[in-house]
Amino acid sequence: MAEPVITSPHAESKRPFLTEQRRSRITAYTFISPFFILFSIFGLYPIFFTFYLSFFKWDALNPMKFVGFKNYDLVTSDPTFWISFSNTLIMGLMGTVPQVMLALLLAVLLHSGMTKFKKTFRILYFMPNITSIVAVTLVFSTLFGNNGMINWMLNGLGLESVAFNSGWWGVKIAISTMVMWRWTGYNAIIFLSGLQSIPMDLYESARIDGANRRQQLFAITLPLLKPFIIFVSLQSTIGALQLFTEPYVFLGQAGTGSTRQEGITMVTYLYSEAFRNGFFGTAAATAVMLFLVTILFSILNMLISRGTGGDTGGKKA
Amino acid sequence: MSTLRMFRKKPDDLGFFGKLGFYFLLILGALVSVFPFYWMFVVGTNDKGAVFHVPPLLTVGDQFFDNFKRVLEKADFFQALGNSLFVSSMVTVSVVFFCTLAGYAFAKYEFPFKNALFVFVIATLIVPQQLGVLPTYVIMAKLHWIDSYKALIVPAMVNAFGIFWMRQYIASAVPTELIEAGRIDGGGHFRIFWNIAVPVITPAMATLGILNFMTVWNDFFWPLVVLKNKEHYTIQIALQQLFTTRDGLDYGMIMSATFTATLPLLIVFLLFSRWVIAGLTSGAIKS
């Protein structure tokens, strides 16, 4: 990557302070500065301030009062927090694991040589992702209504109706479905671009060596797809921990607010602590814990993804 | 090339039933992806009770304008649409400009700490937005920006993804010789950027613009926190408010609004789908 500036032709004895090189550096710093300025104010500073705030009692109006770890005590002794915590994990698992597997399956199907209309399928699979979460939630709340289409289908299959908007599991199934609907196609397209990056001649030589489809899948496809699998599952995990809009909108309909226990998530808890109850300290403590959980799960995710498909034997062409 | 690939695959052909199952799954997936859009329209064009009709009603009705009239009684729908259009456009213009500028600097300039700074930019992508939401809210309160569009626009004016995206594109699409030639002709740095680089990279700028517009248009959490007054609601908040209104959920009304709010993005997506998909999946390539 060469520098656009050629060593200056100012070969005079007197060197000006602003050499061409200096000038070009200053220009570059100026060009990138807006990001760093905005990020310091609205990204970096708030993060540090959140940690600081978590040790104070504050309602955003009156002076802050130092309380040590009391906010953490308050939050961790609040049963609602733990419900929000377990809800977030349960819905995260329910929404993420099947989603990634389904996306992988769809990608393999799409990648297959015999698929026609590939471009059309790609567009159709991607459509859910451009919809706003609010719209997704509203549409699915009709499908998941007590007399909605999903229950009609269940009845048709001889099963009982499920209370998707009030049952403990019903709410979680409904919300996970919304998440899955919006993201499965997106992830499938990412996996597809991963599959397309695997050179065809690897399969060719494997086939000459007598490897069948299954062996090819485990020896070539999955190991080479690993970076994409890590990316997708990491992104889905982080997204799942931040789940907010779906439960907030879906459960807000009853007018009881969105803190109903069937679907309250950690971010919903944080939101209502701060913006409903005015407890900025405990909300900040919640944010910090959410952050720690996010890091923990990201690491866990990396470890698990690294562990699977580690056998790269048979890579030799 | 694709015929060649198909020919190569022949040895493991799945047979008729295999093929049938294969297409069945693919088409089922496509139907599931598309159906909710159609359903939105079905409910939005039929009368109030249609949504829970047994068996489900699957045909488009003629009640759309009646339904939509009730939307206008309950919410400033077009005001909200206009607000969203304004905020999204402002953010998009700014994001495209500043991200292109920064991406250009990272792609075509040499300066101390360049790589470290770029890695830092990428690293900020992982930080969850909610972590800083409380102090950001406090900053907005101090600036008296609560309930103003500035709170939505200013923090979003430049972002890490855009810088990453533009850098990747500029590095390969803008020949360094072209820039050097500009230097020899005595052009200033910004002039070269504007007259030589920008014309070459408009496709990437357009993609970034579309992606960003969609993100801002769809955002819910931050507008919910910051906006207080009904007149300032963005379209997503206005939609959510329709859903919260008591006196029985009028789904025909709600879906006619949802459909109207989704349609513009759907059209943009279908027109530019190739670009949008390339942009949205590009994050994975890096990892």
Interface residues (C-beta under 8 A of the other chain):
Chain A: M1 A2 E3 P4 V5 I6 R23 S24 R25 T27 A28 Y29 F31 I32 P34 F35 F36 L38 F39 I41 F42 G43 Y45 P46 I47 F49 T50 L53 A60 L105 L106 L109 L110 S112 G113 M114 T115 F121 R122 I123 L124 Y125 F126 M127 P128 N129 I130 T131 S132 I133 V134 A135 V136 L138 V139 F140 S141 T142 L143 G145 N147 G148 M149 W152 W181 G185 Y186 I189 I190 S193 G194 M200 E204 R207 N212 R213 P227 F228 I230 F231 V232 Q235 I238 L241 Q242 F244 T245 Y248 V249 G252 Q253 G255 V267 L270 Y271 A274 F275 F280 A283 A284 A287 L290 F291 T294 S298
Chain B: S2 R5 M6 R8 K9 P11 D12 D13 L14 K19 F22 L25 L26 G29 A30 V32 S33 V34 P36 F37 W39 M40 V43 V51 F52 V54 P55 P56 F98 C99 L101 A102 Y104 A105 F106 A107 K108 Y109 E110 F111 P112 K114 L117 V121 T124 I126 V127 P128 Q129 Q130 L131 G132 V133 L134 P135 T136 Y137 V138 I139 A141 V154 P155 M157 V158 N159 A160 I163 A171 T176 I179 E180 G182 R183 I184 H189 F190 I192 F193 M214 W217 N218 F220 F221 L224 V225 Q236 L239 Q240 F243 T244 R246 L249 Y251 I254 M255 T258 A261 T262 L265 L266 F269 L270 S273 V276 I277 L280 T281 G283 A284 I285 S287
